[in-house]
Amino acid sequence: MSQETKYTEDNIRSLDWKEHIRMRPGMYIGKLGDGSSADDGIYILVKEVLDNSIDEYVMGAGKTIEISIQVNKVTVRDYGRGIPLGKVVDVVSKMNTGGKYDSKAFKKSVGLNGVGTKAVNALSSFFRVESSRDGKSASAEFSQGNLTDQEFLEETSRRKGTKVSFIPDESIFKKYKYRNEYVAKMLKYYVYLNPGLTIIFNGEKFFSENGLKDLLEDNNNQDDMLYPIIHLKGDDIEVAITHSKTQYSEEYHSFVNGQHTTQGGTHQSAFREAVVKTIREFYNKNFEASDVRKSIISAIAIKVMEPIFESQTKTKLGSTEMGGGLSSVRAYINDFVKTQLDNYLHKNAEVADKLLKKIVQAEKERKELSGIRKLARDRAKKSSLHNKKLRDCRIHLGDIKKENYLETTLFITEGDSASGSITKSRNVNTQAVFSLKGKPLNSYGLSKKIVYENEEFNLLQAALNIEDGLEDLRYNNIVIATDADVDGMHIRLLLITFFLQFFPELIKEGHLYILETPLFRVRNKKQTFYCYSDDEKRTAIEKLKGKPEITRFKGLGEISPNEFVHFIGDDIKLDPVMLDKEMSIEQMLQFYMGKNTPDRQKFIIENLKVELDTIEEEV
């Protein structure tokens, strides 16, 4: 019989604020990550600090915010009112402390729980806050939430405002690196939502005059818009709408009090319903909702009193009420859209005519596809989707809470050996595997019909649950995991083409990645190095000296499950798939997948020469 475990007063302990944050960081900033994903924790830290500066601007204090990131040290400087000097330490180190509890000072703030900067402080190896106001200043420095230095100056020539610097703790965030592209995208959203605000990031200026209209124009090619952007504004709401000429699915950008709600919420659902209802009434026709919303590209931003989000990272709105004596979120948005969009369509007959033709065309295509879609759904249900094609994760099998959604990952791989290695190595709670059979079809130039007729595409669409848009996307991260050889590269290209052709919003919203796996294993009896390039291989050989064993991994199936666990676990390396802003999706697909062989050959030859020149210089 085993010895009984003692349970006494000594087993009971209370964690202070910083210990709790460091022990359970996911409760405060979502997933950790290494910076390869836009929702990784290191970006949430930036956002939490920046939100305070944005709130100052919203309250009419400070029109410029300066941000710099140098060797993972982040500095945010605003020119707002500055933290009251006697409270500089408390504001960043005492839970439930902050100005946002006073609704008179912060009526429609991003956050109300007083946690943000405390989480940043606790999760940073270095954290410094400095406030200047009324010709005086105060500062404090911390390490892992512990106060290490404090200073108070009676007189200062510094401009009023707050300056926060921090370095994310490497013991929490393993091998992390900031990607400027993700930070820049975050800052663009801030200026779209706050016209007149200037944000300077590492010397680059971000500014918007037209709010959400600028957002849609910057994110989409002008030639692909069916009609000029409809831009509508009210006291607590702003909307921008257009339809794409080529895109199949719906695309939404939604915001609450300046917060990008990437998972939508009550406001986005209400907006989708309101658009359909208004258009039905305008044309006096009972259109199918999917026909009205097909190819829509839109953005909505609302302001709510004391918003309720479904998580600390504020990616989904749960509030049903606007607050301040106003109606519900649903009623408020419906009334606004019904009045403003209806008025716009009455005044702009050309836009109304184009929209009607688009809906009628969508209706025709839907009816043509209806039989195929039904057969495809039945085939997916009867097929081996959840047996052979898809090895799902427990979060979707009801075994664990769905609060872990940000960590859900689907690996798309080819072949039984590769999918077998990943399946045996994965985290069964949050990681799923979809196994392809052979090379996918080149879908460039093909219609949506092919998605249902082609078994691989149909089952992949079903696994992701994206037939009607991203609202119910089952996995936050979609990772293409193919061999690092010519065939693997080709499969990767064909999959990216599929997503660009039919579901470009997956890429626009940052859900698609390439899994980086090591090319070499260099080891002796004492040490093992996994190398992702020839340079890393040479460095490893020099470290081990002598004649180490060198293995070249030709395929994922050659990597044992015991080794693979390192490459899809905490040390996973993901390369995000991002769109080239200089080219439209159609231009990109035409160039890389179309029949412009001479142009593509020239491009390959020129870039191959650059690569060879680089290799020669290194040698």
ZAROLUM-886267 format. One line per 4 residues: for each residue x, y, z of C-alpha. Coordinates in steps of 0.02 Angstrom, whole numbers, plus 50000, padded with zeros to 5 digits. Example, Ala and Ser with C-alpha at 12.3 -4.5 7.8 and 13.67 -1.06 7.14 Angstrom:
# residues 2
50615 49775 50390; 50684 49947 50357
END
This chain:
# residues 619
50000 50000 50000; 50070 50169 49951; 50108 50297 50085; 49968 50425 50109
50011 50600 50051; 50007 50726 50193; 49888 50873 50178; 49922 51006 50310
49927 51195 50329; 50099 51190 50249; 50017 51135 50085; 49913 51294 50078
49995 51448 50006; 49942 51611 49926; 50029 51675 49771; 50062 51861 49758
50011 51949 49596; 50175 51926 49502; 50194 51743 49551; 50020 51703 49488
50049 51792 49322; 50216 51706 49295; 50146 51535 49342; 49989 51554 49234
50037 51677 49095; 49908 51604 48976; 49768 51673 49084; 49831 51849 49053
49908 51854 48879; 49844 51698 48791; 49975 51585 48713; 50162 51617 48733
50240 51576 48564; 50404 51637 48492; 50344 51784 48389; 50305 51688 48229
50117 51714 48255; 50030 51883 48269; 49937 51828 48427; 50093 51768 48519
50117 51837 48693; 50259 51957 48655; 50141 52058 48543; 50006 52056 48677
50133 52137 48795; 50160 52278 48670; 49973 52298 48649; 49940 52306 48836
50062 52450 48856; 50005 52536 48697; 49822 52526 48748; 49856 52645 48892
49933 52772 48773; 49786 52753 48653; 49665 52786 48795; 49758 52949 48830
49734 53001 48649; 49549 52956 48655; 49532 53068 48808; 49609 53211 48708
49786 53203 48777; 49934 53174 48662; 49923 53158 48472; 50086 53064 48447
50151 52897 48512; 50329 52840 48482; 50376 52655 48484; 50541 52570 48458
50595 52388 48464; 50782 52361 48469; 50855 52188 48509; 50690 52139 48591
50685 52294 48702; 50519 52381 48678; 50494 52565 48718; 50327 52656 48709
50322 52844 48738; 50163 52947 48736; 50131 53132 48767; 49972 53113 48867
49938 53173 49043; 50063 53058 49126; 50027 52940 49271; 49997 53035 49435
50173 53036 49508; 50129 52964 49676; 50049 52813 49593; 50182 52764 49465
50235 52608 49561; 50057 52557 49610; 49988 52570 49433; 50111 52442 49365
50128 52328 49517; 49965 52322 49615; 49819 52222 49548; 49652 52309 49529
49737 52478 49523; 49714 52601 49380; 49623 52754 49316; 49503 52653 49211
49395 52610 49360; 49341 52792 49360; 49217 52792 49217; 49223 52982 49210
49406 52977 49161; 49395 52829 49042; 49218 52813 48975; 49250 52690 48836
49418 52616 48874; 49494 52461 48795; 49519 52374 48963; 49442 52395 49134
49520 52262 49243; 49685 52348 49288; 49789 52196 49238; 49877 52245 49075
50037 52331 49127; 50052 52222 49282; 50060 52069 49168; 50193 52153 49061
50292 52197 49217; 50283 52021 49290; 50330 51939 49125; 50480 52052 49088
50659 52030 49143; 50673 52220 49135; 50530 52343 49154; 50543 52532 49176
50403 52659 49189; 50429 52846 49190; 50297 52982 49207; 50317 53169 49181
50186 53300 49225; 50177 53473 49299; 50366 53498 49279; 50406 53346 49387
50440 53163 49351; 50444 52994 49437; 50513 52828 49378; 50526 52648 49437
50619 52495 49376; 50571 52312 49401; 50635 52139 49361; 50506 51999 49348
50385 52113 49441; 50504 52151 49584; 50545 52335 49616; 50732 52364 49592
50746 52554 49581; 50640 52708 49608; 50670 52893 49574; 50573 53054 49601
50628 53221 49527; 50561 53386 49588; 50600 53473 49423; 50616 53409 49246
50617 53483 49071; 50542 53325 48997; 50378 53342 48904; 50229 53273 48997
50177 53095 48964; 50225 52916 49002; 50370 52811 48941; 50375 52623 48967
50519 52508 48920; 50524 52320 48942; 50614 52162 48887; 50509 52003 48885
50582 51873 49002; 50673 51736 48904; 50635 51610 49042; 50450 51631 48996
50462 51669 48809; 50585 51544 48737; 50694 51598 48590; 50574 51735 48542
50595 51868 48409; 50486 52016 48364; 50429 52024 48183; 50410 52205 48130
50274 52156 48005; 50159 52102 48145; 50194 52256 48249; 50164 52368 48098
49997 52284 48062; 49943 52311 48243; 49991 52495 48233; 49897 52519 48070
49738 52458 48155; 49765 52583 48295; 49778 52731 48175; 49630 52671 48070
49526 52673 48228; 49595 52840 48287; 49604 52960 48138; 49720 53103 48179
49834 52998 48289; 50016 52982 48234; 50116 52828 48283; 50302 52822 48243
50378 52649 48245; 50566 52635 48224; 50560 52796 48124; 50414 52745 48012
50257 52852 48023; 50081 52779 48033; 49932 52894 48009; 49753 52882 47943
49631 53017 47890; 49483 52908 47837; 49478 52770 47968; 49403 52605 47914
49393 52663 47734; 49584 52671 47735; 49589 52497 47811; 49494 52418 47667
49591 52517 47536; 49760 52470 47609; 49716 52285 47627; 49637 52260 47456
49678 52297 47276; 49573 52438 47206; 49541 52345 47043; 49461 52200 47137
49327 52307 47220; 49155 52291 47140; 49107 52468 47191; 49183 52612 47291
49191 52582 47478; 49033 52629 47572; 49093 52723 47726; 48965 52759 47863
48997 52843 48031; 48896 52876 48188; 48933 52931 48367; 48983 52759 48428
48995 52661 48267; 49091 52661 48103; 49065 52544 47956; 49153 52515 47788
49084 52396 47656; 49125 52337 47481; 49116 52174 47383; 49257 52086 47293
49247 52044 47108; 49345 51882 47129; 49347 51829 47312; 49225 51691 47359
49213 51706 47547; 49163 51838 47673; 49294 51949 47756; 49266 52050 47914
49374 52164 48020; 49288 52203 48186; 49337 52314 48330; 49272 52365 48501
49339 52521 48588; 49494 52512 48479; 49523 52327 48513; 49540 52212 48361
49416 52072 48397; 49494 51941 48284; 49366 51811 48339; 49217 51926 48312
49079 51922 48441; 48906 51996 48464; 48944 52154 48364; 49008 52059 48211
48862 51938 48214; 48740 52083 48228; 48824 52174 48084; 48813 52021 47969
48628 52004 48007; 48595 52190 47986; 48676 52198 47813; 48568 52053 47751
48408 52124 47826; 48437 52298 47755; 48477 52235 47579; 48326 52119 47578
48213 52265 47624; 48296 52385 47501; 48270 52269 47351; 48109 52196 47425
48173 52021 47391; 48201 51879 47514; 48380 51839 47460; 48477 51698 47541
48593 51772 47672; 48744 51683 47595; 48708 51763 47425; 48702 51938 47500
48863 51915 47598; 48961 51817 47468; 49125 51910 47429; 49088 52048 47555
49240 52140 47625; 49196 52248 47773; 49246 52325 47938; 49147 52379 48090
49202 52472 48245; 49091 52512 48394; 49114 52592 48564; 49034 52509 48715
49025 52561 48897; 49127 52437 49001; 49139 52299 48869; 49140 52116 48920
49263 52008 48823; 49270 51819 48825; 49454 51815 48873; 49591 51928 48943
49664 51948 48768; 49499 52030 48714; 49484 51943 48546; 49295 51910 48556
49158 52025 48621; 49032 51948 48739; 48935 52106 48783; 48753 52114 48730
48722 52293 48791; 48794 52457 48728; 48783 52537 48901; 48752 52718 48944
48564 52700 48923; 48579 52645 48741; 48494 52493 48665; 48569 52321 48647
48719 52295 48534; 48611 52201 48408; 48473 52332 48403; 48595 52478 48397
48693 52407 48249; 48536 52353 48158; 48456 52526 48173; 48616 52612 48114
48646 52498 47964; 48462 52498 47914; 48455 52688 47910; 48627 52731 47842
48653 52591 47716; 48475 52608 47650; 48501 52795 47626; 48666 52766 47537
48592 52641 47414; 48447 52757 47375; 48569 52898 47337; 48692 52791 47238
48593 52698 47106; 48749 52637 47014; 48817 52551 47169; 48644 52477 47205
48635 52408 47028; 48809 52327 47039; 48767 52252 47208; 48604 52179 47143
48691 52098 46995; 48822 52025 47114; 48687 51948 47225; 48592 51877 47077
48754 51800 47010; 48792 51727 47182; 48617 51653 47187; 48642 51574 47015
48811 51499 47065; 48741 51433 47229; 48599 51343 47141; 48721 51269 47015
48827 51207 47159; 48686 51150 47273; 48681 50972 47209; 48869 50955 47211
48881 51030 47386; 48752 50908 47454; 48842 50760 47377; 49008 50826 47443
48940 50845 47620; 48868 50670 47617; 49032 50604 47549; 49128 50691 47687
49014 50617 47820; 49027 50442 47748; 49212 50457 47711; 49357 50421 47825
49382 50606 47867; 49391 50578 48054; 49475 50409 48039; 49608 50415 47905
49617 50594 47840; 49597 50691 48002; 49667 50649 48172; 49580 50779 48276
49632 50858 48441; 49542 50842 48607; 49485 51022 48609; 49362 50975 48471
49318 50808 48548; 49251 50895 48704; 49387 50833 48819; 49462 51003 48862
49398 51181 48870; 49390 51283 48711; 49477 51428 48797; 49635 51354 48720
49576 51401 48545; 49726 51512 48507; 49839 51361 48524; 49738 51247 48409
49842 51191 48260; 49807 51085 48106; 49960 51010 48021; 49931 50973 47837
50053 50841 47782; 50079 50717 47641; 50104 50530 47654; 50076 50402 47790
50253 50405 47861; 50258 50594 47884; 50083 50606 47956; 50122 50457 48068
50276 50542 48141; 50180 50702 48178; 50030 50608 48248; 50139 50513 48371
50234 50671 48422; 50094 50799 48433; 50008 50876 48582; 49843 50782 48570
49751 50919 48664; 49776 51057 48536; 49864 50986 48382; 49775 50894 48241
49842 50812 48082; 49766 50809 47908; 49847 50686 47788; 49850 50722 47601
49855 50584 47473; 49979 50632 47339; 49997 50804 47262; 49846 50921 47267
49769 50989 47108; 49830 51156 47040; 49671 51255 47075; 49723 51418 46992
49586 51484 46878; 49462 51349 46930; 49290 51385 47002; 49226 51345 47177
49146 51191 47102; 49315 51104 47107; 49321 51120 47297; 49173 51004 47311
49216 50888 47167; 49396 50860 47223; 49397 50743 47374; 49556 50813 47451
49497 50994 47442; 49322 50951 47500; 49383 50856 47652; 49511 50990 47695
49375 51123 47687; 49264 51014 47798; 49406 50987 47923; 49434 51175 47936
49247 51213 47935; 49269 51364 47821; 49135 51336 47689; 49037 51487 47750
49183 51596 47807; 49301 51606 47955; 49170 51632 48089; 49182 51450 48144
49362 51413 48092; 49410 51259 48193; 49597 51290 48205; 49685 51455 48238
49847 51396 48158; 49851 51303 47993; 50024 51232 47962; 50086 51159 47798
50209 51022 47845; 50294 50950 47691; 50465 50878 47653; 50609 50998 47621
50635 50936 47443; 50570 50981 47270; 50411 50878 47288; 50377 50951 47460
50401 51128 47394; 50281 51091 47251; 50146 51025 47370; 50171 51179 47478
50147 51293 47327; 49990 51201 47272; 49913 51215 47446; 49951 51401 47457
49872 51422 47285; 49716 51333 47347; 49699 51449 47497; 49736 51606 47394
49610 51555 47262; 49464 51512 47376; 49503 51568 47555; 49624 51717 47547
49559 51786 47713; 49646 51640 47800; 49811 51715 47743; 49758 51896 47765
49711 51860 47946; 49876 51770 47980; 49817 51591 48003; 49930 51503 47876
50110 51447 47913; 50249 51338 47845; 50328 51216 47967; 50517 51229 47970
50602 51064 48007; 50789 51031 48021; 50888 50982 47867; 51029 50902 47966
51065 50814 48129; 51244 50833 48190; 51292 50731 48343; 51422 50637 48441
51400 50529 48594; 51373 50679 48709; 51282 50813 48608; 51155 50829 48468
51122 50982 48360; 50976 51000 48239; 51022 51118 48098; 50905 51214 47984
51038 51274 47861; 51214 51237 47799; 51279 51379 47908; 51205 51300 48064
51278 51132 48012; 51453 51206 47995; 51437 51290 48165; 51381 51127 48245
51527 51031 48169; 51649 51162 48238; 51572 51148 48412; 51578 50959 48417
51752 50949 48335; 51819 50782 48278; 51710 50685 48157; 51529 50693 48216
51391 50591 48138; 51296 50696 48009; 51122 50646 47950; 51030 50735 47807
50842 50723 47832; 50765 50697 47661; 50586 50683 47722; 50480 50707 47878
50450 50521 47887; 50636 50494 47920; 50627 50592 48083; 50577 50479 48227
50429 50529 48337; 50548 50546 48485; 50643 50680 48388; 50493 50758 48302
50418 50809 48469; 50554 50942 48481; 50505 51020 48315; 50318 51039 48346
50326 51073 48533; 50391 51224 48628; 50533 51248 48503; 50421 51242 48349
50480 51353 48206; 50343 51426 48098; 50363 51537 47946; 50204 51641 47921
50132 51654 47746; 50107 51839 47709; 50039 51930 47558; 50145 52044 47450
50066 52216 47459; 50138 52262 47289; 50035 52131 47197; 49851 52084 47200
49807 51903 47234; 49755 51881 47053; 49920 51954 46990; 50017 51843 47111
49927 51684 47057; 49942 51730 46874; 50129 51758 46889; 50172 51603 46991
50039 51479 46932; 49981 51545 46762; 50050 51515 46589; 50172 51661 46584
50318 51540 46568; 50451 51661 46497; 50423 51790 46635; 50429 51658 46771
50585 51578 46697; 50672 51747 46696; 50622 51775 46878; 50688 51604 46931
50853 51626 46837; 50884 51801 46909; 50846 51747 47087; 50947 51587 47069
51096 51693 47013; 51078 51803 47168; 51073 51647 47278; 51226 51572 47194
51322 51736 47210; 51281 51739 47396; 51343 51560 47419; 51505 51600 47325
51536 51751 47438; 51511 51643 47594; 51630 51510 47528
END
